[in-house]
Amino acid sequence: MIVVGLTGGIGSGKTTVAKMFQDLGVPVYNSDDRAKNLMQKSPELILEIKELLGEDAYKNSRLDRGYVSKQVFNNKELLASLNAIVHPAVRKDFLEWSKEQSADYVIQEAAIIFEIGSQDFYDCIILVTAPKETRIDRVMKRDTSSTFESIEARMKNQLSDDKKIEASDYVIQNEKIEQTKVQVLDIHRDLLNKI
């Protein structure tokens, strides 16, 4: 089984592309969703997050995402510490999940593959890109509480597309949905040919 990493900056359309692969019958593991679930349900993770960010990280036994975001997004050291807690747990969860799959290849959708140095975990990497203005517009439409400044701050915590393109096996330019579908189908066929 081939293990594929699917990545891209905030607003690039990773989730849209992941859904296209799912529609082709490919199992996709959404790292963000699973991380949120683990941060809510794993006693070990909850304890470590409270030790790092304080008791206020959880309110009424629920992760206070607004509080956590404010703590880490302008503090690279704190963000790196949080990632060092969460990402190994997500990696372990992904490996357990992938063992249950019977497809020719599986995809792990993860925003910061290169930023945390996990690119070597994958047989190949697909990068989803889009122009910066398009990405900001998409994020502001889907999350009306986001400001231009908060989105830019999140973008600054991610590597530039230029650096990611060099290290990726496939690049999907995600601007027009029909063209994106064609690119996904081409990559899907290529991956099946490698098996």
BAFI-3210 file (N, C-alpha, C; in Angstrom, 3 decimals, decimal comma, padded with zeros to 6 digits):
// residues 195
n [1|2|3|4|5|6|7|8|9|10|11|12|13|14|15|16|17|18|19|20|21|22|23|24|25|26|27|28|29|30|31|32|33|34|35|36|37|38|39|40|41|42|43|44|45|46|47|48|49|50|51|52|53|54|55|56|57|58|59|60|61|62|63|64|65|66|67|68|69|70|71|72|73|74|75|76|77|78|79|80|81|82|83|84|85|86|87|88|89|90|91|92|93|94|95|96|97|98|99|100|101|102|103|104|105|106|107|108|109|110|111|112|113|114|115|116|117|118|119|120|121|122|123|124|125|126|127|128|129|130|131|132|133|134|135|136|137|138|139|140|141|142|143|144|145|146|147|148|149|150|151|152|153|154|155|156|157|158|159|160|161|162|163|164|165|166|167|168|169|170|171|172|173|174|175|176|177|178|179|180|181|182|183|184|185|186|187|188|189|190|191|192|193|194|195]
n.u [000,831|000,571|001,534|000,332|000,999|-000,988|-000,937|-000,887|-001,115|-003,077|-006,376|-005,860|-007,297|-007,157|-008,970|-011,081|-009,806|-009,081|-011,620|-012,272|-010,498|-011,513|-013,984|-013,149|-012,746|-010,638|-009,225|-009,168|-007,480|-008,155|-006,126|-006,440|-009,104|-008,939|-006,959|-008,261|-010,245|-008,691|-007,456|-009,599|-010,453|-008,359|-006,921|-004,192|-003,188|-004,762|-003,893|-001,172|-001,487|-002,758|-000,689|001,133|-000,242|-001,855|-004,677|-006,795|-006,940|-008,883|-012,393|-015,162|-014,640|-014,098|-012,040|-010,785|-010,675|-010,355|-008,920|-006,587|-005,630|-005,068|-002,963|-000,904|-000,512|000,947|003,253|005,908|007,521|005,871|003,877|005,383|005,943|003,366|002,729|004,643|003,559|001,003|001,289|002,815|000,898|-001,173|000,127|000,539|-002,151|-002,917|-001,344|-002,468|-005,056|-004,500|-003,727|-006,113|-007,181|-007,886|-007,167|-005,388|-003,822|-003,479|-004,426|-003,069|-004,284|-002,771|-001,873|000,675|002,982|005,645|006,545|006,771|008,600|007,870|007,872|009,266|007,814|006,120|005,339|004,971|004,250|001,548|000,996|-001,197|-001,979|-002,754|-003,399|-002,373|-004,277|-006,672|-006,694|-006,879|-009,359|-011,032|-010,754|-011,805|-014,432|-015,326|-014,896|-016,154|-015,409|-012,729|-010,015|-008,303|-005,717|-005,356|-005,434|-003,237|-001,257|-001,381|-000,601|002,047|003,195|003,511|005,421|006,594|004,911|006,714|008,978|007,774|006,893|009,241|009,869|007,813|006,019|003,865|001,955|-000,939|-002,682|-005,049|-007,486|-009,604|-012,386|-013,017|-010,628|-009,065|-010,202|-009,435|-006,656|-006,493|-007,529|-005,574|-003,324|-004,266|-004,490|-001,798|-000,670|-001,914|-000,731|001,784|001,684]
n.v [-001,189|002,168|005,135|008,290|011,720|014,556|017,910|021,485|025,051|027,127|027,579|026,670|024,620|021,948|020,172|020,077|018,877|016,468|015,350|014,854|012,771|010,887|010,458|008,938|006,573|006,391|005,963|008,544|010,228|012,705|014,867|017,226|017,061|014,649|015,298|017,275|015,688|013,869|015,655|016,274|013,888|012,203|011,307|011,543|013,421|015,659|016,214|016,859|019,115|020,901|021,182|022,540|024,856|025,722|025,524|026,900|026,159|024,345|024,441|023,708|020,980|020,944|021,567|024,782|026,331|028,916|030,192|028,624|029,121|031,886|031,799|030,405|031,245|033,583|032,981|031,328|029,418|028,309|027,279|025,357|023,673|022,791|021,454|019,432|017,873|017,131|016,141|013,636|011,971|012,068|010,926|008,294|007,512|007,706|005,664|003,399|003,602|003,358|000,709|-000,589|-000,216|-001,250|-000,438|000,399|002,609|005,080|008,261|010,821|013,705|016,634|019,709|020,751|019,234|019,590|021,616|020,435|018,532|015,950|014,758|012,497|010,355|009,542|007,899|009,403|012,877|015,104|018,361|021,025|024,023|027,556|030,938|033,555|035,604|034,372|032,273|033,633|034,862|032,590|031,509|033,579|033,556|031,027|031,068|033,326|034,758|035,096|037,325|039,383|039,853|037,798|035,547|035,991|035,817|033,113|032,073|032,881|031,113|028,910|027,194|028,696|028,297|027,950|026,674|024,310|023,225|022,379|020,158|018,378|015,625|015,754|018,488|020,295|022,771|024,643|026,303|026,553|024,510|022,388|021,990|021,244|018,787|017,263|017,205|015,774|013,286|012,526|012,225|010,215|008,054|007,804|007,068|004,577|003,185|002,825|000,781]
n.w [000,000|-000,910|000,733|000,893|001,254|001,604|001,170|001,818|001,943|004,222|003,119|000,569|-000,503|000,211|001,460|-000,335|-002,518|-001,286|-000,944|-003,580|-004,178|-002,384|-003,580|-005,666|-004,467|-002,706|000,471|002,874|005,380|007,593|009,053|010,606|011,579|013,001|014,866|016,369|017,477|018,981|020,768|022,243|023,359|024,235|027,196|027,873|026,023|026,668|029,265|028,751|027,117|028,852|030,701|029,128|028,169|030,192|032,506|031,368|028,754|028,395|028,693|030,598|030,181|027,475|024,649|024,363|021,633|020,647|022,692|022,695|020,084|020,237|022,036|020,677|017,953|017,526|018,702|018,053|019,313|021,285|019,642|018,266|020,406|021,063|018,684|018,864|020,810|019,846|017,160|017,123|018,334|016,500|014,327|015,232|015,467|012,783|011,638|012,833|011,791|009,021|008,810|008,857|006,398|003,014|000,510|-002,591|-002,254|000,340|001,697|003,666|004,798|005,608|006,971|007,626|006,774|005,762|007,438|009,949|009,441|008,548|006,076|005,224|006,058|004,107|000,977|-001,262|-002,004|-002,359|-003,288|-002,754|-004,280|-004,490|-005,536|-003,270|-002,663|-003,383|-001,565|000,926|000,569|000,393|003,003|004,582|003,723|004,569|007,263|008,990|011,214|011,059|010,586|008,164|009,059|010,977|009,368|007,705|009,675|010,299|007,846|007,776|009,523|008,034|005,530|002,451|-000,729|-002,836|-001,726|-000,882|-003,285|-004,570|-003,029|-003,379|-004,899|-006,604|-007,854|-007,407|-008,943|-007,663|-008,720|-010,627|-010,478|-012,276|-013,658|-011,549|-010,873|-013,108|-012,768|-010,358|-011,157|-013,023|-011,338|-009,667|-011,468|-012,156|-009,693|-009,291|-011,346|-010,351|-008,597]
ca.u [000,000|001,295|001,063|000,462|000,721|-001,672|-000,700|-001,071|-001,339|-004,439|-007,182|-005,445|-008,324|-006,779|-010,142|-011,804|-009,040|-009,219|-012,970|-012,212|-009,854|-012,491|-014,996|-012,533|-012,632|-009,386|-009,406|-008,465|-007,400|-008,067|-005,328|-007,014|-010,277|-008,511|-006,238|-009,286|-010,875|-007,732|-007,260|-010,818|-010,764|-007,205|-006,525|-002,772|-003,021|-005,402|-002,976|000,009|-001,883|-002,966|000,628|001,787|-000,990|-002,626|-006,029|-007,737|-007,004|-010,146|-013,503|-016,252|-014,107|-013,977|-010,898|-011,123|-009,843|-010,043|-007,853|-005,369|-005,156|-004,463|-001,698|000,173|-000,274|001,966|004,366|006,389|008,052|004,719|003,253|006,240|005,745|002,045|002,861|005,446|002,660|-000,149|001,601|003,106|-000,358|-001,886|000,878|000,209|-003,550|-002,943|-000,782|-003,488|-006,138|-004,077|-003,697|-007,490|-007,615|-007,498|-007,028|-004,045|-003,100|-004,245|-003,955|-003,171|-004,389|-002,117|-001,491|002,056|003,903|007,027|006,883|007,158|009,622|007,360|007,775|009,858|006,837|005,249|005,935|004,966|003,500|000,774|000,842|-002,290|-001,644|-003,674|-002,860|-002,572|-005,535|-007,742|-006,674|-007,408|-010,790|-011,698|-010,788|-012,716|-015,800|-015,724|-014,781|-016,434|-014,785|-011,315|-009,633|-007,200|-004,474|-005,220|-005,134|-001,840|-000,406|-001,333|000,193|003,459|003,673|003,651|006,434|006,084|004,628|007,911|009,793|007,027|006,829|010,506|009,934|006,607|006,004|002,787|001,424|-002,258|-003,034|-006,476|-008,220|-010,886|-012,753|-012,966|-009,211|-008,575|-010,670|-008,594|-005,351|-006,677|-007,681|-004,255|-002,475|-004,853|-004,074|-000,347|-000,398|-002,342|000,261|003,006|001,462]
ca.v [000,000|003,433|006,138|009,589|012,914|015,623|019,113|022,783|026,117|027,462|028,107|026,167|023,704|020,550|019,365|019,892|017,884|015,195|014,824|014,318|011,453|010,004|010,110|007,902|005,370|006,398|006,335|009,768|010,526|014,149|015,071|018,289|016,526|013,635|015,985|017,888|014,590|013,358|016,680|016,288|012,600|011,486|011,835|011,891|014,679|016,722|016,531|017,542|020,444|021,731|021,488|023,505|026,103|026,070|024,954|027,638|025,533|023,594|025,024|022,717|019,740|021,070|022,360|026,160|026,548|030,340|030,458|027,952|029,867|033,152|031,498|029,842|031,703|034,624|032,502|030,157|028,400|027,648|026,496|024,182|022,782|022,164|020,489|018,301|017,045|016,634|015,421|012,204|011,270|011,955|009,960|006,960|007,267|007,473|004,339|002,418|003,730|002,859|-000,762|-001,073|000,063|-002,292|000,188|000,388|003,687|005,904|009,643|011,570|015,147|017,310|021,058|021,174|018,106|020,066|022,455|019,603|017,589|014,571|014,340|011,172|009,324|009,255|007,411|010,576|014,010|015,949|019,715|021,810|025,445|028,553|032,272|034,035|036,352|033,367|031,533|034,508|035,016|031,330|031,365|034,581|033,130|029,842|031,372|034,766|035,412|035,317|038,619|039,328|039,779|036,479|034,585|036,223|035,292|031,658|031,803|033,098|029,935|027,825|027,426|029,228|027,274|027,703|025,659|023,046|022,683|021,678|018,910|017,581|014,753|016,238|019,792|020,596|024,190|024,572|027,554|026,228|023,182|021,369|021,714|020,519|017,397|016,611|016,973|014,699|012,031|012,190|011,742|008,936|007,039|007,619|006,301|003,186|002,581|002,553|-000,346]
ca.w [000,000|-000,986|001,690|000,241|002,041|000,869|001,966|001,175|002,913|004,598|002,030|-000,753|-001,001|000,497|001,789|-001,605|-003,274|-000,564|-001,248|-004,952|-004,079|-001,727|-004,589|-006,510|-003,643|-001,945|001,887|003,249|006,814|007,785|010,265|011,447|012,282|013,969|015,938|017,231|018,209|019,963|021,801|023,049|023,983|024,761|028,510|027,866|025,303|027,456|030,365|028,208|026,624|030,044|031,260|028,249|027,967|031,379|032,656|030,519|027,428|028,371|029,442|030,699|029,597|026,021|024,212|024,002|020,449|020,555|023,656|022,217|018,911|020,683|022,714|019,857|016,587|017,468|019,521|017,302|020,228|021,898|018,567|018,049|021,565|020,913|017,585|019,345|021,624|019,076|015,918|017,318|018,631|015,221|013,522|015,756|015,107|011,332|011,354|013,223|010,806|007,709|008,863|008,668|005,029|002,059|-000,803|-003,171|-001,579|001,272|001,768|004,914|004,572|006,728|006,542|007,881|006,588|005,638|008,586|011,100|009,000|008,468|004,679|005,014|006,431|002,961|-000,269|-002,130|-001,460|-003,270|-002,771|-003,338|-004,239|-005,046|-005,268|-001,899|-002,551|-003,451|-000,300|001,975|000,290|000,759|004,461|005,130|003,406|005,334|008,694|008,998|012,367|010,758|010,024|007,206|009,837|011,607|008,296|007,330|010,760|010,126|006,637|008,099|010,242|007,068|004,503|001,187|-001,739|-003,648|-001,050|-000,864|-004,654|-004,811|-002,261|-003,613|-006,079|-007,463|-007,466|-007,957|-008,925|-007,369|-008,920|-011,276|-009,976|-013,330|-013,901|-010,370|-011,015|-014,122|-012,144|-009,373|-011,901|-013,588|-010,239|-009,242|-012,460|-012,033|-008,464|-009,511|-012,240|-009,585|-007,683]
c.u [000,878|000,668|001,395|000,157|000,085|-001,576|-000,937|-001,368|-002,808|-005,169|-006,818|-006,488|-007,976|-008,004|-010,982|-011,130|-009,159|-010,561|-012,993|-011,549|-010,802|-013,560|-014,473|-012,313|-011,367|-009,676|-008,547|-008,602|-007,200|-007,373|-005,917|-008,197|-009,873|-007,758|-007,224|-009,951|-009,964|-007,515|-008,468|-010,977|-009,589|-006,775|-005,063|-002,538|-003,599|-004,467|-001,764|-000,319|-002,125|-001,638|001,343|001,092|-001,808|-004,031|-007,046|-007,830|-008,289|-011,173|-014,646|-015,881|-014,024|-012,770|-011,386|-010,201|-009,450|-008,883|-006,531|-004,776|-004,456|-003,099|-000,569|000,462|000,660|003,179|004,883|006,906|006,920|003,995|004,055|006,076|004,407|002,092|003,623|004,634|001,625|000,257|002,026|001,843|-001,170|-001,194|000,546|-001,214|-003,669|-002,432|-001,772|-004,631|-005,733|-004,016|-005,075|-007,975|-007,123|-007,320|-005,588|-003,180|-004,053|-003,615|-004,113|-003,160|-003,830|-001,547|000,008|003,062|005,358|007,471|007,333|008,147|009,157|007,267|008,331|008,922|006,044|006,029|005,957|004,070|002,837|000,614|-000,300|-001,926|-002,775|-003,056|-003,250|-003,926|-006,737|-007,846|-007,272|-008,916|-011,567|-011,837|-011,777|-014,179|-016,246|-015,704|-014,920|-015,825|-013,291|-011,100|-008,505|-005,882|-004,271|-004,884|-003,676|-000,879|-000,282|-000,491|001,690|004,056|003,844|004,729|005,796|005,833|005,862|008,780|009,096|006,990|008,076|010,530|008,738|006,721|004,970|002,342|000,098|-002,503|-004,552|-007,143|-009,598|-011,202|-012,633|-011,511|-008,597|-008,970|-009,812|-007,232|-005,419|-006,756|-006,353|-003,332|-002,957|-004,394|-002,576|000,002|-000,792|-001,348|001,544|002,881|001,834]
c.v [001,257|004,417|007,516|010,701|013,954|016,881|020,359|023,812|026,348|028,080|027,604|025,224|022,239|019,668|019,095|018,809|016,508|014,544|014,230|012,940|010,450|009,550|009,058|006,601|005,284|006,777|007,549|009,996|012,030|014,436|016,137|017,765|015,528|014,260|016,621|016,826|014,067|014,361|016,776|015,013|011,860|012,077|012,280|013,235|015,853|017,173|017,316|018,951|021,389|022,117|022,563|024,871|026,545|025,480|025,632|027,072|024,724|024,318|024,024|021,416|019,770|021,941|023,746|026,573|028,007|030,706|029,868|028,715|031,148|032,916|031,170|030,554|032,891|034,255|031,198|029,046|027,602|026,767|025,226|023,173|022,062|021,111|019,246|017,362|016,350|015,748|013,966|011,385|011,058|010,919|008,521|006,566|006,961|006,078|003,229|002,413|003,085|001,330|-001,368|-000,905|-001,036|-001,742|000,075|001,495|004,451|007,290|010,162|013,046|015,847|018,646|021,322|020,011|018,582|020,842|021,639|018,501|016,153|014,049|012,948|010,029|008,824|008,710|008,518|011,645|014,785|017,303|020,403|023,285|026,283|029,914|032,761|034,740|035,392|032,632|032,368|034,663|033,768|031,196|032,349|034,215|031,969|030,096|032,882|035,492|035,670|036,706|038,400|039,124|038,393|035,407|034,739|035,679|033,776|031,283|031,933|031,923|028,731|028,194|027,994|028,072|026,942|026,605|024,301|022,393|021,858|020,290|017,986|016,749|015,204|017,601|019,996|022,092|024,253|025,945|027,277|024,766|022,090|020,993|020,931|019,047|016,619|016,273|015,813|013,350|011,581|011,604|010,372|007,812|006,745|006,791|004,833|002,456|002,218|001,321|-001,657]
c.w [000,000|000,009|001,116|001,239|001,146|001,712|001,142|002,243|003,192|003,398|000,647|-001,357|-000,805|000,696|000,542|-002,433|-002,618|-000,881|-002,659|-004,967|-003,414|-002,716|-005,569|-005,723|-002,810|-000,487|002,236|004,748|006,963|009,115|011,186|012,259|013,357|015,139|016,912|018,096|019,312|021,103|022,731|023,882|024,615|026,106|028,559|027,185|026,093|028,579|029,863|027,722|027,799|030,691|030,445|028,264|029,167|031,350|031,736|029,107|027,271|029,231|029,427|029,981|028,068|025,700|023,803|022,853|020,280|021,467|023,153|021,028|019,320|021,328|021,734|018,540|016,467|018,312|018,904|018,202|020,874|020,870|018,305|019,188|021,478|019,812|018,025|020,232|020,733|017,902|016,110|017,615|017,356|014,334|013,934|015,354|013,609|010,993|011,714|012,212|009,477|007,665|008,601|007,229|004,085|000,643|-001,308|-002,587|-000,671|001,303|003,191|004,556|005,800|006,256|006,634|007,819|006,576|006,866|009,788|010,708|008,885|007,034|004,413|005,413|005,218|001,772|-001,313|-001,524|-002,587|-002,584|-003,508|-003,174|-004,822|-004,753|-003,867|-001,723|-002,536|-002,121|000,833|001,809|000,706|002,272|005,074|004,857|004,282|006,840|008,864|010,192|012,139|010,184|009,027|007,941|010,446|010,571|007,858|008,388|010,639|008,911|006,932|008,876|009,317|006,051|003,244|000,211|-002,564|-003,037|-001,059|-002,247|-004,957|-004,173|-002,497|-004,885|-007,099|-006,934|-008,188|-007,801|-008,821|-007,467|-009,515|-011,014|-011,045|-013,647|-012,739|-010,464|-012,007|-013,520|-011,141|-010,091|-012,506|-012,510|-009,765|-010,179|-012,332|-010,808|-008,639|-010,422|-011,500|-008,710|-008,362]
res [m|i|v|v|g|l|t|g|g|i|g|s|g|k|t|t|v|a|k|m|f|q|d|l|g|v|p|v|y|n|s|d|d|r|a|k|n|l|m|q|k|s|p|e|l|i|l|e|i|k|e|l|l|g|e|d|a|y|k|n|s|r|l|d|r|g|y|v|s|k|q|v|f|n|n|k|e|l|l|a|s|l|n|a|i|v|h|p|a|v|r|k|d|f|l|e|w|s|k|e|q|s|a|d|y|v|i|q|e|a|a|i|i|f|e|i|g|s|q|d|f|y|d|c|i|i|l|v|t|a|p|k|e|t|r|i|d|r|v|m|k|r|d|t|s|s|t|f|e|s|i|e|a|r|m|k|n|q|l|s|d|d|k|k|i|e|a|s|d|y|v|i|q|n|e|k|i|e|q|t|k|v|q|v|l|d|i|h|r|d|l|l|n|k|i]
***
